[in-house]
């Protein structure tokens, strides 16, 4: 069993707390997730609908099975396995202003 999600890498290197922190090496996924949060603010349903619409072309292009999660809460503590964190198929963005966590993961079946 792989436990998902570690200490989150800072979006901004400064002494001021960043608005968003992420684990995301895929610039296409990061841009879409970041835009979804910026446009939809704290409405997790709207963020999910935005992501499903905007990510559909990527999902069709890359294939596999995908999981999208949008959550809003007061506190989260997660662990990301190093192999998952470095994968281009994993994107996790946490917006501290709205307490929103968005995670996009491509799940590749063993036969692929």
Buried (B, 14 or more C-beta within 10 A) or exposed (E): EEEBBBEBBEBEEEEEEBBBBBBBBBEBBBEBBBBBBEEBEEBBEBBBBBBEEBBEEBBEEBEEEBEBEBEEEEEEEBEBBEEBBEBEBBBBBBBEEBBBBBBBBBEEEEEE
